[in-house]
Amino acid sequence: MTSIQGALKSLTLKQRVMLVVLVALLPISVFSLAQGYRAREHLNALAGERLAASANATAASQREAINIARRILARAVQDEAIVQASPDCQQRIVNQLVGQNFVINLARSDAEGLVQCSGLPFAEGLSFRNQDWWQKGREARRLTLSAPTIGQISQRRVIVAMLPLHNSIGQYVGAVTAGLDASWLEGALTNLKLSPSAVIGVADASGNILMHSTDVDLGRVEVDSKGKRFLLTETGDGQIWVYQVAPIFGRDLFVVFAEPQKRLLSIAEEFWVQNLVLPILTMFFASFAVWWGIQLFVLQWLDKLSLKAQRIARGQYSYDPALFADAAPEIQEFARTLHQMADDIEQQKSELNQSLDHARILAREINHRVKNNLQIILSLLHMQVAQARNPEVKHILNQTLARMGAVSATQRLTYESNEIVDGGNVDMNALLTALAQQLRATFASTPHIINVDCDVHFLPADQAVPAALVIVEAVFNAMLHAFGDKAGTVDIALKKMPEGALLTIRDNGRGFEHGTIRKNLGLDLIDALVVQLNGELELDTKPGAGTTLRITVRPI
C-alpha cells in the first residue's frame, strides 16, 4: 500500500487524471473483451456445427449407396444357389444386378479366395487371396469395405464390399463380394454443392484420403473427432484447413468435409478483432481527450497562476484581469483571490516596514539612553577610582570598571552596527581589540602585553557579553595573581571549531598547583559565565609554567 501511495505521489496532475479515466474505462473494456471472446467462441461453435452437419450430410449421401450394396449382398447370401456356388449361380447373380448401375459385379469365392462364380466373366483359377481387403474381410465377421482399387474381374476402379460366410459351427467357408463403382462415389462428392470452397474426401480407418472432390491434398487426417469442435490440417502450400469427419460405414470409410480456416472462421475472428481493437481505441481517444482537455482548461492556467505567484514572491503585485479572461470561472475566481492576497501582502508589508522603522527609531533611542547611562556609570566609577586611597578598594573598583567597560563595549558594537538587523551579532574581533586596549589602560602602571588572535567574526550578543566578561575576569586574575609586580604576557584567542568556537586565555605567569588554583583565582563568576556560553571550562596550570583557560563556546 505504501509503495502504491509513493508511486501516486510521483505522478503529475495530468497523469493522475488519465489514470482515473483508464481505471473507469477498464471494466467496460474488460466486459467488451469478454463479450467479444464469448461471441467468437459461439461463432466458432456454430462454424463447427455447420462443418459437422455438412460432413454428416455428405456421409449420408454416400451411405445410401453403401446401403444399396449391403441390401444386394444380403439378398445374395439368402440365395442358396449363390451360397452353394451351384451351376446356375452366375445367372442368379446377374438377376441380382438387374437395374443396379452403382454395383458393377457380384462374385462368390471359397474359403481360399478362389472365385467360384461371378456376374461378369472371369479367368478360371482367379483368386482374391492376395488382396488386402480379402484378408481383412476374412478375419471380420461383418460386412467390410475396401479402399478404392482396380477390380480383378471388372478391371474398373471399385470399392469392394465383402460379406463373409460361415457354416453352422462358425467356420469361414467363403464370401460374397460386390464391386461398387468408385467413379460414381467420386462424382457424387464432386456434385455436392454444400459449400463452394469446401473439399470433400473419403478416408480409411488410418486417415488416408482415398478420394476427394478437388485437387487439394489434405494429407493424412484424424478420423476420430469425438468431443472436438473441429480439426485442423495444413496442405502443402501452407494453407490451414478446418475439417470434420463422419463415418460412412462402420470404421472402414469416413467422409472428410474441409473448408479454409480463413473463410470458415473469418467472421468470428473479425468480430473478435473488433471487440479487441474498439476498447483499445476507446481508451486511447478518451485518454487523448482528457490529456487535451486538462492541458487546455487546467494546466495552462495553473502555469499562469504559478507565474503570478512567483511574481508576488518577488514583490511584483500588479494584476492584469485580461490574462485570465478566457479561463474557467473557477480559475478566474482563484486568480482574483490570488490578486487580493497580493494586495493584502503588499499592504501588510507596508505596515510591517512602517512598524520596523518605528522599532528602529525606538531601539536607537533606547540604546542611546543605555549608552549614556553606561557612560555616566563609567564616569562615576572613574571618579571613585581617582578618589580611592585603599589599594584593595581601588583594585575592586578597577575590576568593576573593566567589567562595565566590557558590557559598554559590547553594547556599543552590537547596537551601533548594522548587524542588529541580523539578530544582534557582535563583531568579536573589534570587541576583543577594544577590551585589550581598555585592559592595557587599566594596568598602564605595569607594561603588560595583551595579545589578541581572533578568526571568529561574529557571536550573538547573548554570548558576546559573557565571553567579554570571562576575558576581563581572567586578565584581572592574571594581573593580580600570576604576575605580581612584574610585567607579563596574556594571549587571548578565539578560534573556530566544527561546532562553535574555542576561547583560550593564556598567561606566562608563575602558575599554581592544581589543588590550589580555584582557591587562589576565585573562579565562581567564570563558572557562571561559562554556563551562559553553553560551554565547558578546562584549566591547565603548574608552577612556573603559567595558566591556561580553555572554554568551548557552543551555539545556543
TORDO-345465 format. One record per residue (C-alpha): x, y, z. Coordinates in pm, whole numbers, plus 32768, in hexadecimal, padded with zeros to 4 digits. Layout:
# TORDO-345465
ATOM:X:Y:Z
...
//
This chain:
# TORDO-345465
ATOM:8000:8000:8000
ATOM:811B:80EC:805B
ATOM:81CC:80A9:7F11
ATOM:8089:80F4:7E51
ATOM:805E:823C:7F0C
ATOM:81C8:8294:7EC5
ATOM:8198:824B:7D53
ATOM:805B:8321:7D48
ATOM:810F:8443:7DED
ATOM:820E:8447:7CD5
ATOM:80FF:846D:7BC8
ATOM:80A3:85BD:7B35
ATOM:7F3E:8642:7B37
ATOM:7F14:85E2:79CA
ATOM:7F93:8482:7A0A
ATOM:7EB2:8457:7B37
ATOM:7D78:84C2:7A7C
ATOM:7DD1:83E2:7956
ATOM:7E05:82C3:7A4A
ATOM:7CA9:8300:7AD8
ATOM:7C16:82FF:7978
ATOM:7CC6:81BA:7922
ATOM:7C4F:8119:7A64
ATOM:7AEC:818F:7A19
ATOM:7AF9:8103:78B7
ATOM:7BA0:7FBE:791E
ATOM:7A61:7F04:798D
ATOM:79B2:7F65:7849
ATOM:7ADC:7EF5:777D
ATOM:7AF9:7DAC:7838
ATOM:7984:7D6F:780F
ATOM:799C:7DBD:769B
ATOM:7AC3:7CD1:7671
ATOM:7A0C:7BC0:7731
ATOM:78D8:7BF2:765A
ATOM:79AE:7BE6:7521
ATOM:7A58:7AA8:7596
ATOM:790C:7A01:75E4
ATOM:787F:7A71:7496
ATOM:79AF:79E8:73E1
ATOM:798E:789D:7497
ATOM:781D:7893:743E
ATOM:7864:78DD:72D0
ATOM:7977:77D7:72CD
ATOM:7885:76DF:7367
ATOM:7787:7731:7259
ATOM:7895:7705:7150
ATOM:78F4:75B6:71E8
ATOM:7789:754C:71EF
ATOM:775B:75B4:7084
ATOM:7895:74F7:7025
ATOM:781F:73BF:70DE
ATOM:76C6:73DD:7040
ATOM:7763:73F5:6EE4
ATOM:783C:72C5:6F2C
ATOM:7710:71FE:6FA8
ATOM:763E:7268:6E7C
ATOM:7752:71FB:6D90
ATOM:777F:70B3:6E4B
ATOM:760B:7079:6E3A
ATOM:760D:70A1:6CBF
ATOM:772F:6FAC:6CA2
ATOM:769A:6EC4:6DA3
ATOM:7564:6E95:6CCB
ATOM:7638:6DFE:6BB6
ATOM:76E0:6D16:6CB1
ATOM:758D:6CAF:6D37
ATOM:7524:6C51:6BD6
ATOM:7654:6B70:6BBC
ATOM:760B:6AE3:6D16
ATOM:74A5:6A88:6CB2
ATOM:751D:69E2:6B73
ATOM:761C:6916:6C35
ATOM:7515:68BE:6D39
ATOM:7430:6835:6C2A
ATOM:7551:677E:6B86
ATOM:75AD:66BE:6CC3
ATOM:743F:6659:6CE1
ATOM:744E:65BA:6B88
ATOM:74AF:644E:6BBB
ATOM:7531:642B:6A59
ATOM:7629:6548:6A91
ATOM:768F:64CA:6BE8
ATOM:76C6:6365:6B69
ATOM:7769:63E6:6A27
ATOM:7680:6304:695A
ATOM:7686:6301:67DB
ATOM:757D:640F:67C4
ATOM:763C:64F2:68B7
ATOM:76A8:65DE:67A4
ATOM:7545:660C:6727
ATOM:74C8:664F:6886
ATOM:75D5:675A:68B0
ATOM:7577:67FB:6768
ATOM:740E:6807:67DB
ATOM:747C:68B9:691A
ATOM:7530:69C5:684E
ATOM:7410:6A1D:676E
ATOM:73D4:6B98:677F
ATOM:74FF:6BD8:6861
ATOM:75F3:6CD1:67C5
ATOM:76AC:6D0E:6908
ATOM:7706:6B9F:6949
ATOM:77DB:6B29:6826
ATOM:7801:69BB:6881
ATOM:77C1:68A8:6982
ATOM:78AA:6782:69BB
ATOM:78AA:6647:6A94
ATOM:79FE:65D1:6B13
ATOM:7A57:64A3:6BE8
ATOM:7B16:6495:6D2F
ATOM:7C62:64B4:6C77
ATOM:7BF4:65E2:6BAE
ATOM:7BC7:651F:6A68
ATOM:7AAF:65B5:6993
ATOM:7997:64BB:695C
ATOM:789A:658B:68A2
ATOM:786D:66F6:6833
ATOM:7777:67D7:677F
ATOM:7891:6833:668E
ATOM:7973:673E:65DB
ATOM:7AB7:66E8:6692
ATOM:7BEC:661A:664F
ATOM:7BE5:64BB:66DD
ATOM:7CB4:649E:681D
ATOM:7C93:6611:6871
ATOM:7CC9:6644:69E7
ATOM:7C97:676A:6AD7
ATOM:7D84:66D1:6BD5
ATOM:7E9E:67CE:6BA2
ATOM:7DBD:6900:6BBF
ATOM:7DD4:69CC:6CFF
ATOM:7C5F:69FE:6D0E
ATOM:7C2A:6884:6CFC
ATOM:7D0F:6847:6E28
ATOM:7C5D:6956:6EEA
ATOM:7B01:68D3:6E90
ATOM:7B5D:6768:6EDE
ATOM:7BBE:67C6:7043
ATOM:7A85:6897:707A
ATOM:7932:6807:70BD
ATOM:7879:6929:701E
ATOM:785D:69E9:6EDA
ATOM:79A2:6A9F:6E87
ATOM:79FD:6B9D:6D7E
ATOM:7B4A:6BC6:6CCF
ATOM:7BFE:6CF8:6C59
ATOM:7BCC:6D50:6AEA
ATOM:7C86:6C51:6A18
ATOM:7C86:6BB8:68BC
ATOM:7B98:6A93:68B4
ATOM:7C39:6948:6849
ATOM:7B03:68E6:6786
ATOM:7A6F:6A32:670F
ATOM:7BC0:6ADF:66DD
ATOM:7B17:6C1C:674E
ATOM:7B55:6CFC:687E
ATOM:7A77:6C6A:698D
ATOM:7A3D:6C5A:6B01
ATOM:7A1A:6AEF:6B68
ATOM:7906:6A9D:6C61
ATOM:7949:6944:6CF6
ATOM:784F:687C:6DC5
ATOM:78F3:6744:6E5D
ATOM:7839:65F5:6E6C
ATOM:7851:6500:6F90
ATOM:77C5:63A0:6FC2
ATOM:76F6:632A:70E6
ATOM:7824:62FF:71C5
ATOM:78AC:6456:7171
ATOM:79BB:63F4:707A
ATOM:7A0D:64E5:6F5E
ATOM:7997:6444:6E17
ATOM:79BD:6565:6D25
ATOM:7921:66B3:6CD4
ATOM:783D:6772:6BEC
ATOM:78E0:68B3:6B69
ATOM:784E:69DA:6AB1
ATOM:7912:6ACF:69DC
ATOM:788E:6C31:6A19
ATOM:78D2:6D30:6908
ATOM:79D8:6E1D:69A5
ATOM:79AA:6F1C:688F
ATOM:783B:6F35:68EE
ATOM:78A1:6F8D:6A55
ATOM:79A6:7084:69DC
ATOM:78A6:7128:68FC
ATOM:77B3:7140:6A1B
ATOM:78C0:71F3:6AEA
ATOM:7908:72E6:69D1
ATOM:7798:7333:6991
ATOM:774E:738E:6AFA
ATOM:771C:7508:6B19
ATOM:7718:7531:6C93
ATOM:782C:7638:6C83
ATOM:78E1:76CA:6B55
ATOM:7A35:76C8:6C01
ATOM:7A15:7576:6CAC
ATOM:7AE8:7441:6C6B
ATOM:7A34:72F7:6CA1
ATOM:7AF7:71B5:6CC1
ATOM:7AD1:704B:6D20
ATOM:7BCF:6FC3:6E1A
ATOM:7C18:6E69:6E9F
ATOM:7C3D:6E06:700A
ATOM:7DA9:6E7F:700C
ATOM:7D4B:6FDB:6F95
ATOM:7DD0:6FB1:6E35
ATOM:7D06:7074:6D33
ATOM:7C8D:6F76:6C33
ATOM:7BCC:7063:6B52
ATOM:7B78:71D6:6B54
ATOM:7AA7:72D1:6A9A
ATOM:7BC4:73BD:6A33
ATOM:7D3B:73B7:69FC
ATOM:7D80:743C:6B5C
ATOM:7E4E:733B:6C1B
ATOM:7DE1:7341:6D86
ATOM:7EE8:7241:6DE3
ATOM:7EA8:714C:6EFA
ATOM:7D84:71AC:6FD8
ATOM:7D06:7149:712F
ATOM:7BC5:707E:7111
ATOM:7B73:707B:7284
ATOM:7ADF:71D6:72C6
ATOM:7A06:7173:73ED
ATOM:79E6:7297:74E1
ATOM:7A9D:7388:73FA
ATOM:79FA:74B7:735C
ATOM:7ACF:7492:7224
ATOM:7C27:741F:71B7
ATOM:7D3F:74D3:70FF
ATOM:7E27:7461:6FED
ATOM:7F29:7514:6F19
ATOM:7F4E:74DE:6DA3
ATOM:8094:74E5:6CE5
ATOM:8069:7655:6C8A
ATOM:8058:76B6:6DF9
ATOM:7EE1:76F6:6E02
ATOM:7E25:768C:6F3C
ATOM:7CE4:75C7:6F0B
ATOM:7BD8:7582:700C
ATOM:7B28:7434:6FEA
ATOM:7A32:7343:7085
ATOM:7A03:71D0:7045
ATOM:78CE:70F2:703D
ATOM:78C7:6F77:7013
ATOM:7839:6EEB:6ED2
ATOM:7849:6D83:6F3A
ATOM:78C3:6D0A:708D
ATOM:7A36:6D45:70BE
ATOM:7A92:6D04:6F53
ATOM:7A3C:6E44:6E98
ATOM:7A0D:6FAB:6F09
ATOM:79A3:70EB:6E61
ATOM:7A8F:7211:6E96
ATOM:79EF:7368:6E65
ATOM:7AF0:7485:6E69
ATOM:7AE7:75FB:6E33
ATOM:7BFB:7704:6E3E
ATOM:7C2C:7785:6F9F
ATOM:7C34:78EF:6F2A
ATOM:7AE0:78D2:6E86
ATOM:7A32:77FD:6F8A
ATOM:7AA9:78BB:70BD
ATOM:7AD6:7A13:701E
ATOM:7993:7A9F:70AB
ATOM:79E8:7A2B:720B
ATOM:7B4B:7AB4:71F3
ATOM:7AD5:7C00:7163
ATOM:79D9:7C1E:727A
ATOM:7AE6:7BCD:737A
ATOM:7BD7:7CCA:72E4
ATOM:7AC9:7DD3:72ED
ATOM:7A80:7D8D:745A
ATOM:7BF4:7D95:74A4
ATOM:7C4B:7ECD:73DF
ATOM:7B1D:7FA0:7435
ATOM:7B5D:7FA8:75B0
ATOM:7CCA:7FFA:7571
ATOM:7C6C:8113:7483
ATOM:7B66:818D:757A
ATOM:7C63:819C:7693
ATOM:7D60:8245:75AE
ATOM:7C74:8353:7531
ATOM:7BE1:8385:768E
ATOM:7D40:83AF:771B
ATOM:7D9B:84A0:7605
ATOM:7C5D:8569:763F
ATOM:7CA5:8578:77B4
ATOM:7E0E:85DC:7774
ATOM:7DA3:86EE:7682
ATOM:7C8C:8766:7767
ATOM:7D6D:8776:789B
ATOM:7E76:8830:77D6
ATOM:7D7C:8926:7741
ATOM:7C9A:8965:786A
ATOM:7D78:8928:799A
ATOM:7EEE:8908:7971
ATOM:7F33:8A3C:789E
ATOM:7E76:8B0E:799D
ATOM:7F29:8A67:7ABE
ATOM:8071:8AC7:7A14
ATOM:7FFD:8C2F:79FE
ATOM:7F8C:8C29:7B69
ATOM:80E0:8B9C:7BC9
ATOM:8190:8CB6:7B0E
ATOM:80AA:8DAF:7BBC
ATOM:8103:8D18:7D11
ATOM:8277:8D2B:7CBB
ATOM:8253:8E9C:7C62
ATOM:81A1:8ED9:7DAD
ATOM:82BE:8E27:7E61
ATOM:83B0:8F18:7DB5
ATOM:82E0:9043:7E22
ATOM:822E:9082:7CD6
ATOM:80C3:90B6:7D3A
ATOM:802E:913B:7BF3
ATOM:7EFE:9085:7B62
ATOM:7E7C:906E:79FE
ATOM:7D0F:8FF3:79F9
ATOM:7D20:8FB1:7881
ATOM:7E27:8EA2:78BF
ATOM:7D1D:8DB7:794A
ATOM:7BF3:8E31:787D
ATOM:7BD6:8CE8:77B9
ATOM:7C07:8C06:78E8
ATOM:7AF4:8B3E:7993
ATOM:7A2F:8BF9:7A9E
ATOM:7ADD:8B35:7BB3
ATOM:7C34:8B98:7B2C
ATOM:7BC8:8D05:7B0E
ATOM:7B4B:8D01:7C74
ATOM:7C94:8C68:7CE8
ATOM:7D58:8D72:7C28
ATOM:7C89:8E86:7CCB
ATOM:7CC4:8DE8:7E1F
ATOM:7E39:8DD8:7DD5
ATOM:7E34:8F46:7D6F
ATOM:7D79:8FA2:7EAC
ATOM:7E7C:8EE0:7F72
ATOM:7F8F:8FA5:7EBE
ATOM:7EE5:90EB:7F1B
ATOM:7ECB:907A:8083
ATOM:8039:9012:8085
ATOM:809F:9161:7FF2
ATOM:7FD3:921B:80F8
ATOM:805B:9144:8213
ATOM:81BD:916F:8190
ATOM:818F:92E9:8192
ATOM:8107:92DC:82F4
ATOM:8223:91F8:8362
ATOM:8325:92E2:82CB
ATOM:8289:9405:8382
ATOM:8288:933D:84C7
ATOM:83F2:92D6:848C
ATOM:845C:943E:844F
ATOM:83A9:94A5:858E
ATOM:844D:9386:864D
ATOM:85A2:93EE:85CB
ATOM:8569:9552:863F
ATOM:84FC:94D6:8796
ATOM:8620:93E2:87AD
ATOM:8713:94EF:8745
ATOM:8683:95D8:884F
ATOM:868B:94CA:895C
ATOM:87EC:9463:8901
ATOM:885A:95CC:8902
ATOM:87CD:95F5:8A5F
ATOM:886D:94AC:8AD2
ATOM:89B8:9523:8A45
ATOM:8995:9670:8AFA
ATOM:893C:95C0:8C3E
ATOM:8A67:94D6:8C1B
ATOM:8B47:9600:8BD8
ATOM:8AC4:96AA:8D13
ATOM:8B07:956C:8DDB
ATOM:8C64:9551:8D48
ATOM:8CA8:96BF:8D96
ATOM:8C37:968D:8EFB
ATOM:8D14:955D:8F1D
ATOM:8E3C:961C:8E90
ATOM:8DFD:9729:8F96
ATOM:8DEE:9622:90A9
ATOM:8F31:9585:9030
ATOM:8FDB:96DC:9032
ATOM:8F65:9724:9194
ATOM:8FAF:95CB:9223
ATOM:90DC:95B6:930C
ATOM:90C1:944C:9378
ATOM:9179:9370:9276
ATOM:9088:924F:92A6
ATOM:8F58:932F:9273
ATOM:8FFF:93CD:9148
ATOM:903F:9273:90B3
ATOM:8ED5:9210:90E4
ATOM:8E5C:9354:9044
ATOM:8F4A:9322:8F1C
ATOM:8EC9:91BF:8EEB
ATOM:8D63:923C:8EF6
ATOM:8DBF:9353:8E08
ATOM:8E54:9251:8D16
ATOM:8D1D:917A:8D29
ATOM:8C3C:92A3:8CE2
ATOM:8D24:9308:8BC9
ATOM:8CFE:91AD:8B31
ATOM:8B83:91C5:8B44
ATOM:8B8D:9324:8AB2
ATOM:8C70:92BF:8993
ATOM:8B95:9195:8943
ATOM:8A5D:926B:894A
ATOM:8AFD:936E:8867
ATOM:8B7B:926E:876C
ATOM:8A2C:91BD:876B
ATOM:8939:92DA:8747
ATOM:8A05:93DE:868E
ATOM:8A49:92F1:856A
ATOM:8968:9275:8456
ATOM:897C:9112:84DB
ATOM:885B:9151:85C7
ATOM:8770:910E:84A2
ATOM:8806:8FB1:8482
ATOM:87C5:8F52:85EB
ATOM:88AE:9031:86BE
ATOM:89F7:8F8C:8662
ATOM:8B3A:9025:86EA
ATOM:8C7C:9057:8628
ATOM:8D5F:8F8B:870C
ATOM:8EA6:9001:8676
ATOM:8E45:916C:86BE
ATOM:8DC6:9110:8819
ATOM:8F03:9056:887D
ATOM:8FDC:916E:87F7
ATOM:8F14:9272:88C0
ATOM:8F2C:919C:89FD
ATOM:90A3:9175:89D1
ATOM:90CD:92EE:89B2
ATOM:8FF5:9329:8AE4
ATOM:90B4:9228:8BB5
ATOM:9204:92B5:8B4A
ATOM:918D:940C:8BBC
ATOM:911B:937C:8D08
ATOM:926E:92E2:8D4D
ATOM:933A:93F6:8CAD
ATOM:941B:940D:8DDE
ATOM:94B0:92BA:8D85
ATOM:9512:927D:8C17
ATOM:944D:913B:8BE8
ATOM:941B:90B1:8A8B
ATOM:92BC:9046:8A20
ATOM:92A7:8F96:88CE
ATOM:9166:8F51:880B
ATOM:9137:8E3F:8700
ATOM:8FD3:8E1C:867D
ATOM:8F4C:8D6D:8546
ATOM:8DE2:8D5D:85BD
ATOM:8D36:8E81:8517
ATOM:8BEF:8E90:85D7
ATOM:8B45:8E06:870A
ATOM:89E4:8E4F:8787
ATOM:89D2:8F61:888D
ATOM:8951:8E5E:8988
ATOM:8AA3:8DB1:896D
ATOM:8B81:8EDD:891F
ATOM:8B3B:8F83:8A71
ATOM:8B90:8E4A:8B46
ATOM:8CC7:8E0E:8A6C
ATOM:8D3D:8F75:8AA6
ATOM:8D03:8F58:8C1B
ATOM:8DC2:8E0D:8C28
ATOM:8EE9:8EB9:8B7F
ATOM:8EDD:8FDC:8C77
ATOM:8ED3:8EED:8DA1
ATOM:8FE9:8E15:8D18
ATOM:90CC:8F3F:8CCB
ATOM:908F:8FDA:8E21
ATOM:90DF:8E8A:8EC5
ATOM:9220:8E79:8DFD
ATOM:9281:8FDD:8E57
ATOM:9232:8FA6:8FC4
ATOM:92AF:8E44:9001
ATOM:9393:8DDD:8EE2
ATOM:9481:8F03:8EB2
ATOM:948E:8FC6:8FF8
ATOM:9562:90FD:8FBA
ATOM:960B:906A:8E8A
ATOM:95A7:909E:8D1E
ATOM:9505:8F79:8C6F
ATOM:9453:8F0A:8B33
ATOM:92EA:8EA2:8B08
ATOM:927B:8DFD:89BF
ATOM:910A:8E0C:896C
ATOM:9098:8D2B:8849
ATOM:8F3F:8CE2:87BC
ATOM:8F4D:8BCD:86B6
ATOM:8E4A:8B1F:85E1
ATOM:8DED:89B7:862C
ATOM:8D12:88C2:8569
ATOM:8BFD:890B:8663
ATOM:8C21:8A68:86F6
ATOM:8D67:8B0C:8767
ATOM:8E88:8AE3:885D
ATOM:8EE4:8C07:8941
ATOM:9046:8BE7:89CD
ATOM:90E3:8CD4:8ACF
ATOM:924D:8C82:8B1B
ATOM:9348:8D39:8BFB
ATOM:94BB:8CFB:8C37
ATOM:94A4:8D3E:8DAB
ATOM:9519:8C6D:8ECF
ATOM:9405:8B65:8EB9
ATOM:9369:8AA2:8FD8
ATOM:9340:8947:9062
ATOM:9203:88A6:8FDE
ATOM:917A:887E:913E
ATOM:9196:89F2:918B
ATOM:9136:8A99:9041
ATOM:8FC4:8ACB:908F
ATOM:9011:8B47:91ED
ATOM:910E:8C40:9164
ATOM:904B:8CBB:9034
ATOM:8EE4:8CB3:90B2
ATOM:8E45:8C29:8F74
ATOM:8CD9:8C2D:8FE3
ATOM:8C7F:8D51:8EFF
ATOM:8D31:8CB1:8DD7
ATOM:8C73:8B68:8E13
ATOM:8B29:8C23:8E09
ATOM:8B8D:8CD7:8CC9
ATOM:8BF7:8B8C:8C24
ATOM:8A95:8B08:8C61
ATOM:8A0C:8C36:8BA1
ATOM:8AFA:8BDF:8A84
ATOM:8A68:8A7E:8A76
ATOM:8BCF:8A0C:8A96
ATOM:8CCF:894F:8B66
ATOM:8DFB:89D1:8C2B
ATOM:8F4E:8929:8C29
ATOM:9070:89A3:8D07
ATOM:91DC:8954:8CC6
ATOM:92E3:89D8:8DB8
ATOM:941E:8978:8E75
ATOM:951F:8A3A:8F39
ATOM:9607:8B09:8E60
ATOM:954F:8AB2:8D1B
ATOM:942B:8BA9:8D1F
ATOM:92B6:8B6B:8D13
ATOM:91D2:8B1E:8BED
ATOM:9054:8B31:8BE4
ATOM:8FA5:8A83:8AC3
ATOM:8E31:8ABD:8A99
ATOM:8D63:8A19:8988
ATOM:8C50:8AFC:8906
ATOM:8B2F:8A3C:886E
ATOM:8A09:8AD3:87B3
ATOM:88E0:8B1D:8894
//
